[in-house]
Amino acid sequence: MPIARPSRSPDRESEPDGAAEAGARPDAGEDHGQTSRPAPSRQSLRGLDWFIFFLADVQTGFGPFIAVYLTTQKWTQAQIGLVLSIGGIVGLIGQMPGGAIIDAARSERRVAGLAIAAIGGCALAYAAWPIFPAVAAAATLHAAASCVLGPAIAAISLGLVGPRGMAERLGRNARFASLGNGVAAAVMGTCGYLLSSRAVFLVTFILAFPTLIALSRVREREIDVARAHGRADHEDKEVARLSNLLGLLRQRALLVFALGVFLLQLANAAMLPLMAGVVTTKSSEWAPMLIAFCIVVPQAIVALTSPSVGAVAQQWGRRPLLMLGFAALAMRGALFAVVHDPYVLVAVQIFDGVTAAVFAVMIPLTVADVAFGSGHFNLAQGIVGTASGIGGSLSTVVAGFASDRCGSATAFMGLSGVALTGLLLIALLMPETGHRRRRA
């Protein structure tokens, strides 16, 4: 049956048919008999782009720069480790509550704005009061605020473009996040070198303002709240079964995927730190530059290929790309085990870029596939995020122990084996979720 073309609001900015922004197409009105919604405006789509870009800038300021800054403030390594552990623990246990908060919110944009304001305040606290109580409180608040930002971005994206436009939108999100990370690392590194390590946190605080301005460009009325929470209004039996939390938690696809993400992080999180140690022992003079390239190469690949990943996911389905991401991770671990030239190790990081580009898009997209219709899309993101956090936490401990006892080559081969286990899990147990007829 032909689908009527949705009319545009009089106040909507004019844009050509087939707008360039990913996900700008209206959702088909045939889905579950729901009425079509107009395509989101160029202003909202661009606002979301720049919000993600500046948010990546803000979050970069809380990376390795914290340890450098606190060291210059005469903190001991034990104190630094304790603060970082506090943030890590809060970030882990806050994943599911953060998703539940977004599912309960009437305005995801408002929650995201409050979280950005809180993170900006945390950056200012680091710069102004580098004493343990203030820094510990700031680390706790920053971790808690970050737990709602990931689900908020996915919810705003889903609310704007709907399930049909989600794959391409997530690819665009990953591109701008990667660009933001790269630009912020360069800017903050330069500020830290030319000025002081304290300047990094002042820059982070200042960057919170353009982040909020970009968020304000996303029009509230264009975000479908029910759709952002993963609800669908129809009588389909499958969605009715998902409409309660218990039904969602019984979904085989969600549980298998959460286990897959756990294995992903268990294999991935320790690879770069372990490789950094190997490079440092072989070429200590060039180690900082080589490690910087190891970070930049994957970010560049993500920026270049993420939108294509979203488009391919619509054509091929989810499972082939998930398997590709695990295969690239397994290959990377195996090559790290046998390659000894530090410069070739940088080239091996191309595989990290493939894995990062795939999973930056496929994790929220697969969760949207599984949870849409339940009304608990963001809580489902929290479940998968918790599995990811546990895997990442265990990875460095297990790999470090294996490296000390058996050597780095054995540790890398073990991580590669974990990635192969994830590949087999997806191949044998993960159902294809891309074919589901999701509703706008």
C-alpha positions as CSV (number, residue, x, y, z in Angstrom):
1,M,0.0,0.0,0.0
2,P,1.5,3.4,-0.9
3,I,2.7,5.5,2.0
4,A,1.6,9.1,2.2
5,R,4.5,11.6,2.3
6,P,4.4,13.4,5.6
7,S,3.8,17.1,5.5
8,R,6.4,19.5,6.8
9,S,5.7,21.9,9.6
10,P,5.5,25.5,8.6
11,D,8.3,26.5,11.0
12,R,10.6,23.6,9.9
13,E,13.7,24.7,8.1
14,S,13.5,23.9,4.4
15,E,15.7,21.0,3.3
16,P,15.9,19.0,0.1
17,D,14.4,15.7,-0.4
18,G,16.7,12.9,0.7
19,A,18.4,15.1,3.2
20,A,22.1,14.5,3.6
21,E,21.9,13.8,7.4
22,A,21.7,10.2,8.2
23,G,18.4,9.1,9.4
24,A,16.6,12.1,8.0
25,R,14.0,10.0,6.3
26,P,10.6,9.8,7.9
27,D,9.6,6.5,9.4
28,A,7.2,4.5,7.4
29,G,3.7,4.9,8.4
30,E,2.9,1.3,7.7
31,D,4.8,0.2,10.8
32,H,2.3,-1.1,13.3
33,G,-0.3,1.2,11.8
34,Q,1.2,4.2,13.5
35,T,1.0,7.6,11.8
36,S,4.1,8.9,10.1
37,R,6.0,11.7,11.8
38,P,7.7,14.4,9.8
39,A,11.5,14.0,9.3
40,P,13.5,15.8,12.0
41,S,14.7,19.2,10.9
42,R,18.3,20.0,9.7
43,Q,18.7,22.1,12.8
44,S,18.0,19.2,15.2
45,L,20.2,16.8,13.3
46,R,23.1,19.2,13.2
47,G,22.5,20.1,16.8
48,L,22.9,16.5,17.8
49,D,26.0,16.2,15.7
50,W,27.7,19.0,17.4
51,F,26.4,18.0,20.8
52,I,28.2,14.7,20.4
53,F,31.3,16.3,19.1
54,F,31.6,18.7,22.0
55,L,30.6,16.1,24.6
56,A,33.5,13.9,23.4
57,D,35.7,17.0,23.9
58,V,34.5,17.4,27.4
59,Q,34.8,13.7,28.4
60,T,38.4,13.6,27.0
61,G,39.5,16.0,29.7
62,F,38.8,13.3,32.3
63,G,41.0,10.7,30.7
64,P,44.8,10.2,31.3
65,F,45.0,14.0,32.1
66,I,43.7,13.3,35.6
67,A,46.6,11.2,36.6
68,V,49.1,13.7,35.1
69,Y,47.5,16.6,36.9
70,L,47.2,15.0,40.3
71,T,50.8,13.9,40.1
72,T,51.9,17.5,39.6
73,Q,49.8,18.3,42.7
74,K,52.0,16.0,44.8
75,W,49.4,13.2,45.1
76,T,50.7,9.7,45.7
77,Q,49.9,6.9,43.2
78,A,47.8,5.2,45.9
79,Q,45.6,8.3,46.2
80,I,45.3,8.7,42.4
81,G,44.4,5.0,42.1
82,L,41.8,5.3,44.8
83,V,40.1,8.3,43.1
84,L,40.1,6.5,39.7
85,S,38.7,3.4,41.3
86,I,35.9,5.4,42.9
87,G,34.9,6.7,39.5
88,G,35.2,3.3,38.0
89,I,33.0,1.6,40.6
90,V,30.3,4.3,40.4
91,G,30.4,4.2,36.6
92,L,29.9,0.4,36.7
93,I,27.0,0.2,39.2
94,G,25.3,3.3,37.7
95,Q,24.8,1.8,34.2
96,M,21.4,0.3,34.8
97,P,20.0,3.1,37.1
98,G,21.2,5.6,34.5
99,G,19.2,3.8,31.8
100,A,16.2,3.6,34.0
101,I,16.4,7.3,34.7
102,I,16.3,8.1,31.0
103,D,13.4,5.7,30.5
104,A,11.5,7.5,33.3
105,A,12.4,11.0,32.1
106,R,9.9,13.2,30.3
107,S,12.7,15.1,28.6
108,E,15.9,13.3,27.7
109,R,17.3,16.6,26.5
110,R,16.8,18.2,30.0
111,V,18.5,15.3,31.7
112,A,21.4,15.4,29.3
113,G,21.8,19.2,30.0
114,L,21.9,18.7,33.7
115,A,24.5,16.0,33.3
116,I,26.7,18.3,31.2
117,A,26.4,21.1,33.7
118,A,27.4,18.7,36.5
119,I,30.4,17.5,34.5
120,G,31.5,21.1,33.8
121,G,31.3,21.7,37.6
122,C,33.4,18.7,38.2
123,A,36.1,19.9,35.9
124,L,36.1,23.3,37.7
125,A,36.4,21.5,41.0
126,Y,39.5,19.6,39.8
127,A,41.1,22.8,38.7
128,A,40.2,24.9,41.8
129,W,40.4,22.4,44.7
130,P,42.9,19.6,44.1
131,I,42.3,18.1,47.5
132,F,41.1,14.6,48.2
133,P,37.5,15.3,49.4
134,A,36.7,17.7,46.5
135,V,38.3,15.5,43.8
136,A,36.7,12.3,45.2
137,A,33.3,14.0,45.2
138,A,33.9,15.3,41.7
139,A,35.0,11.9,40.4
140,T,31.8,10.4,41.9
141,L,29.5,13.0,40.3
142,H,31.3,12.8,37.0
143,A,30.9,9.0,36.8
144,A,27.2,9.3,37.8
145,A,26.5,12.0,35.2
146,S,28.2,10.0,32.5
147,C,26.0,7.0,33.2
148,V,23.0,8.9,31.9
149,L,24.7,10.6,28.9
150,G,25.2,7.5,26.9
151,P,21.6,6.3,27.2
152,A,20.4,10.0,26.7
153,I,22.2,10.3,23.3
154,A,20.8,7.0,22.1
155,A,17.3,7.9,23.3
156,I,17.4,11.3,21.6
157,S,18.6,9.7,18.4
158,L,15.9,7.1,18.5
159,G,13.3,9.7,19.4
160,L,14.4,11.9,16.4
161,V,14.8,9.4,13.6
162,G,13.0,6.3,14.8
163,P,14.1,2.7,14.4
164,R,14.3,2.8,10.6
165,G,16.8,5.7,10.7
166,M,18.7,4.5,13.7
167,A,21.5,2.6,12.0
168,E,22.7,5.5,9.9
169,R,22.2,7.9,12.8
170,L,24.4,5.8,15.1
171,G,27.0,5.8,12.4
172,R,27.0,9.5,12.3
173,N,27.1,9.7,16.1
174,A,30.2,7.6,16.1
175,R,31.9,9.7,13.5
176,F,31.4,13.0,15.5
177,A,32.4,11.3,18.7
178,S,35.6,10.1,17.2
179,L,36.3,13.5,15.7
180,G,35.7,15.1,19.0
181,N,38.0,12.8,20.8
182,G,40.8,13.4,18.3
183,V,40.5,17.2,18.4
184,A,40.2,17.3,22.1
185,A,43.2,15.2,22.7
186,A,45.3,17.5,20.5
187,V,43.9,20.7,22.0
188,M,44.2,19.6,25.6
189,G,47.6,18.1,25.1
190,T,48.8,21.3,23.6
191,C,47.3,23.4,26.5
192,G,48.8,21.1,29.1
193,Y,52.2,21.4,27.4
194,L,52.2,25.1,26.8
195,L,50.3,26.2,29.9
196,S,49.9,23.7,32.7
197,S,48.0,20.4,33.4
198,R,45.5,22.5,35.4
199,A,44.6,24.3,32.1
200,V,43.2,21.0,30.7
201,F,40.3,21.1,33.3
202,L,39.7,24.8,32.7
203,V,39.3,24.1,29.0
204,T,37.0,21.2,29.8
205,F,34.8,23.5,31.9
206,I,34.7,26.1,29.1
207,L,33.8,23.4,26.5
208,A,30.7,22.6,28.5
209,F,29.1,25.8,27.3
210,P,29.2,25.1,23.5
211,T,28.1,21.5,24.4
212,L,24.9,22.9,26.0
213,I,24.4,25.4,23.2
214,A,24.6,22.5,20.7
215,L,22.1,20.5,22.7
216,S,19.7,23.5,22.8
217,R,19.6,23.4,19.0
218,V,17.9,20.0,19.1
219,R,14.2,20.8,19.1
220,E,12.3,19.3,22.0
221,R,9.1,18.9,20.1
222,E,10.8,16.7,17.5
223,I,11.9,14.1,20.0
224,D,9.1,11.5,20.3
225,V,9.3,10.6,24.0
226,A,7.5,7.2,23.7
227,R,9.8,6.3,20.8
228,A,12.9,7.4,22.6
229,H,12.0,5.0,25.5
230,G,11.4,2.2,23.0
231,R,7.6,2.0,23.3
232,A,5.4,1.1,20.4
233,D,1.6,1.5,20.3
234,H,0.1,-1.5,18.7
235,E,-1.2,-5.0,19.5
236,D,1.6,-7.1,18.1
237,K,2.0,-10.2,20.3
238,E,5.8,-10.0,20.4
239,V,5.9,-6.4,21.6
240,A,3.1,-7.1,24.1
241,R,5.3,-9.8,25.5
242,L,8.2,-7.3,25.8
243,S,6.1,-4.6,27.4
244,N,7.1,-5.5,30.9
245,L,10.5,-5.6,32.4
246,L,10.5,-9.3,33.1
247,G,9.7,-10.1,29.5
248,L,12.6,-8.0,28.3
249,L,15.0,-9.7,30.7
250,R,13.9,-13.1,29.4
251,Q,14.9,-12.1,25.8
252,R,17.5,-14.6,24.6
253,A,18.9,-12.1,22.2
254,L,19.6,-9.5,24.9
255,L,21.2,-12.0,27.2
256,V,23.4,-13.5,24.5
257,F,24.4,-10.0,23.3
258,A,25.2,-8.8,26.8
259,L,27.5,-11.9,27.2
260,G,29.1,-11.1,23.8
261,V,29.8,-7.5,24.9
262,F,31.3,-8.8,28.1
263,L,33.7,-11.0,26.0
264,L,34.4,-8.1,23.7
265,Q,35.6,-5.9,26.6
266,L,37.4,-8.8,28.3
267,A,39.4,-9.3,25.2
268,N,39.8,-5.6,24.2
269,A,40.4,-3.4,27.2
270,A,43.8,-4.8,28.1
271,M,45.3,-4.9,24.6
272,L,46.4,-1.3,24.2
273,P,47.9,-0.9,27.8
274,L,49.7,-4.3,27.4
275,M,51.0,-3.3,24.0
276,A,52.1,0.1,25.4
277,G,54.3,-1.7,27.9
278,V,55.8,-3.8,25.2
279,V,56.5,-0.8,23.0
280,T,58.1,1.1,26.0
281,T,60.5,-1.8,26.7
282,K,61.6,-2.0,23.0
283,S,61.7,1.7,22.2
284,S,61.4,3.9,25.3
285,E,62.4,7.1,23.4
286,W,59.7,6.8,20.8
287,A,57.1,5.2,23.0
288,P,54.9,8.3,23.7
289,M,54.8,9.1,20.0
290,L,54.0,5.5,19.0
291,I,51.3,5.2,21.6
292,A,49.8,8.5,20.4
293,F,49.6,7.1,16.9
294,C,48.1,3.9,18.2
295,I,45.2,6.0,19.6
296,V,44.8,8.2,16.6
297,V,44.8,5.5,13.9
298,P,41.6,3.8,15.3
299,Q,39.9,7.1,15.8
300,A,40.5,8.1,12.2
301,I,39.1,4.8,11.0
302,V,36.0,5.2,13.1
303,A,35.5,8.7,11.8
304,L,35.8,7.6,8.2
305,T,33.8,4.3,8.3
306,S,31.2,4.5,11.0
307,P,28.4,5.9,8.7
308,S,29.1,3.1,6.2
309,V,28.8,0.6,9.1
310,G,25.3,1.8,9.8
311,A,24.3,1.6,6.1
312,V,25.8,-1.9,5.7
313,A,24.0,-3.1,8.9
314,Q,20.7,-2.2,7.2
315,Q,21.6,-4.4,4.1
316,W,23.5,-7.3,5.6
317,G,21.9,-7.5,9.1
318,R,23.6,-7.3,12.5
319,R,25.3,-10.7,12.9
320,P,27.8,-10.5,10.0
321,L,29.1,-7.2,11.3
322,L,29.3,-8.3,14.9
323,M,31.3,-11.3,13.7
324,L,33.5,-9.1,11.7
325,G,34.2,-6.9,14.7
326,F,35.2,-10.0,16.8
327,A,37.3,-11.4,14.0
328,A,39.3,-8.2,13.7
329,L,39.8,-8.2,17.5
330,A,41.1,-11.8,17.4
331,M,43.4,-11.0,14.6
332,R,44.8,-7.9,16.4
333,G,45.6,-10.0,19.5
334,A,47.3,-12.7,17.5
335,L,49.4,-10.2,15.6
336,F,50.4,-8.4,18.8
337,A,51.7,-11.8,20.1
338,V,54.0,-12.4,17.1
339,V,55.0,-8.9,15.9
340,H,58.0,-7.4,17.5
341,D,58.7,-4.3,15.4
342,P,57.2,-1.3,17.3
343,Y,56.3,0.5,14.1
344,V,54.4,-2.5,12.7
345,L,52.5,-2.7,16.0
346,V,51.1,0.7,15.1
347,A,49.9,-0.6,11.7
348,V,48.2,-3.5,13.6
349,Q,46.0,-0.9,15.3
350,I,44.0,-0.7,12.0
351,F,42.2,-3.8,13.3
352,D,41.3,-1.9,16.4
353,G,39.7,0.8,14.2
354,V,37.6,-1.9,12.5
355,T,36.4,-3.3,15.8
356,A,35.7,0.2,17.3
357,A,33.8,1.3,14.2
358,V,31.6,-1.8,14.2
359,F,30.7,-1.9,17.9
360,A,30.3,1.9,18.2
361,V,27.3,1.5,15.9
362,M,26.2,-2.1,16.6
363,I,26.0,-2.0,20.4
364,P,23.2,0.6,20.6
365,L,21.7,-0.6,17.4
366,T,21.3,-4.2,18.5
367,V,19.9,-3.1,21.8
368,A,17.4,-1.0,20.0
369,D,16.4,-4.0,17.8
370,V,15.9,-6.2,20.9
371,A,14.3,-3.7,23.3
372,F,12.2,-1.5,21.0
373,G,8.5,-2.0,22.0
374,S,9.3,-2.8,25.6
375,G,9.5,0.8,26.9
376,H,12.8,-0.1,28.5
377,F,15.2,0.6,25.7
378,N,17.6,2.7,27.9
379,L,17.5,0.2,30.8
380,A,18.5,-2.5,28.3
381,Q,21.4,-0.2,27.3
382,G,22.3,-0.1,31.0
383,I,22.3,-3.9,31.2
384,V,24.7,-4.2,28.3
385,G,26.8,-1.4,29.6
386,T,27.1,-3.2,33.0
387,A,28.3,-6.3,31.2
388,S,30.8,-4.1,29.2
389,G,32.1,-2.5,32.4
390,I,32.6,-5.8,34.2
391,G,34.5,-7.2,31.2
392,G,36.7,-4.2,30.9
393,S,37.5,-4.3,34.6
394,L,38.5,-7.9,34.6
395,S,40.5,-7.6,31.4
396,T,43.4,-5.6,32.7
397,V,43.7,-7.7,35.8
398,V,43.6,-11.1,34.0
399,A,45.9,-10.0,31.2
400,G,48.3,-8.3,33.6
401,F,48.5,-11.5,35.6
402,A,49.0,-13.6,32.5
403,S,51.7,-11.3,31.2
404,D,53.7,-11.4,34.5
405,R,53.5,-15.2,34.8
406,C,53.7,-16.4,31.1
407,G,54.9,-13.4,29.1
408,S,53.1,-10.8,26.9
409,A,52.8,-13.1,23.9
410,T,50.8,-15.7,25.9
411,A,48.7,-12.9,27.3
412,F,47.9,-11.6,23.8
413,M,47.1,-15.0,22.5
414,G,44.7,-15.5,25.5
415,L,43.0,-12.2,24.7
416,S,42.7,-13.3,21.0
417,G,41.1,-16.6,22.2
418,V,38.5,-14.7,24.2
419,A,37.7,-12.7,21.1
420,L,37.3,-16.0,19.1
421,T,34.9,-17.2,21.8
422,G,32.8,-14.1,21.3
423,L,32.8,-14.7,17.6
424,L,31.6,-18.3,18.1
425,L,28.9,-17.0,20.5
426,I,27.5,-14.6,18.0
427,A,27.7,-17.2,15.1
428,L,26.0,-20.0,17.0
429,L,23.7,-18.4,19.6
430,M,22.9,-14.8,18.6
431,P,19.7,-14.5,16.5
432,E,19.6,-11.9,13.7
433,T,17.8,-8.9,15.1
434,G,17.9,-6.6,12.0
435,H,14.9,-8.2,10.3
436,R,12.5,-7.3,13.0
437,R,9.8,-4.9,11.9
438,R,10.4,-2.1,14.4
439,R,8.0,0.8,14.8
440,A,8.4,4.5,14.8
